[in-house]
Amino acid sequence: MMDTSISRRKLLMGAASATALTALPHAASAEDGDPRPHAETSDQKRRLAWWHQAKFGMFIHFGLYSAHARHEWAMEDEAIPVAEYEKFADFYKPKPGCAREWARLAKSTGMKYMVLTTKHHEGFCNWDTKLTNYNSVHLGPQRDIVREYVDAARAEGLRVGFYYSLMDWHHPDGARCQTDAAARRRFVDYTHGLIRELLTNYGTIDILWYDVAWPLDAAGWESERMNKMVFELQPNIIVNNRNKLPGDFSTPEQKIVAEEGGRAWESCMTLNGSWGYQRADDSWKSAKTVVRNLIDCARDGGNYLLNIGPMADGSVPIESVRVLNEVGAWMRTNGDTIYRSDLCQPRRSNYASFTRTGNTLYMHVHYWPGSDVSIGGLQAKALSAKLLKTGAPVTFTQDAYRLHLTGLPEHAPDSPVTTIAIECDKVPTQDNIFVRKNRPRRGVGV
Ligand code: GLC
């Protein structure tokens, strides 16, 4: 039986020297035997349960900026006049079925949910809203993209998330609401109205992902009332922290930093340097980088939301497809080491990273050094080891300082990362300072 109820205290006490341990990213609740963060209320635990298991999601940035192909911030960064920007709608022509392609790609990559930009900062609504004509039924595709997306996600068995930008560069009150009370009233009513439509007309929605709250604060947006409406309409939904309230989870962007105090978190990241399609951006992450990021998120109890920026016709850039296919192939063998991971304390190696399920430590070797690998300072006895890709057992020796795995193939058996499952006699922790202090030395002249 796997022990999944490990607490921070138990983990610390399991190691020889508490001072040597890297601080754990957050505590797990021990007393109730629940591995999920103790900072969550029981209602949050209920609503977040699927999401903690999901671990991996697809972010989709799709809007008029996809047609402009120069980054989703171009309207502001290049100071494009509104009337000129609106014309991009003529070139925003997603082919029928593209949402299904995104969903299939997400599923085959091992992702369990998707989050689509229903409205980004540009203000264009990807659905059949009654509150503005600046939408995808009236202009551009002349179709309800949100509807197609929701149907596609459900058809592939994926959870459905809506990204929604509070900041709006198109609406006449989008900036003046900061200083003009009547404008604020109108704009807040418009915003709440759009969110109400999204959460009323498309069935069960699993995630509401707010973004950029400029130029108002929580009081200005009436964010308490906003969230109250959201939960009335969708009692099982989870919301993020970008409407100036804490919400259910935090959103470190382009970095992997675990939240303090047991809060749920999700690291969102681009595959190159842009969220929206940018034709000339060739700074693609490798599949190895993506897999390593996913491992690091899972190790520290977080989720990984990885972005695609489809082109104006809805197709996904070929470089993204290539990387995601490689990640998907890895996930088919190694997915359980991510989905079923508990908080994992070991992290030190210069060629591997780690995840853990119960007493099993997964050593994910990303730079394969050849016939042997080692872990320094492992504070648990290894009982068995095997290569996850082939199931082949791995021989090893262990003393107080080193677990030495030997007889390995010269070339990495898996790609882009090879995982070795090491079953231990207790929850594995690592203490490298113990090694530094205590490993026998040789005296001068001896
Ligand atoms: C930022 C950017 C935005 C992107 C988002 C994703 O807030 O303004 O373009 O959608 O991050 O997290």
Residues whose N, C-alpha, C, O or C-beta is under 5 A from the ligand:
A	BS01	GLC	E72 D211 E253 C268 W275
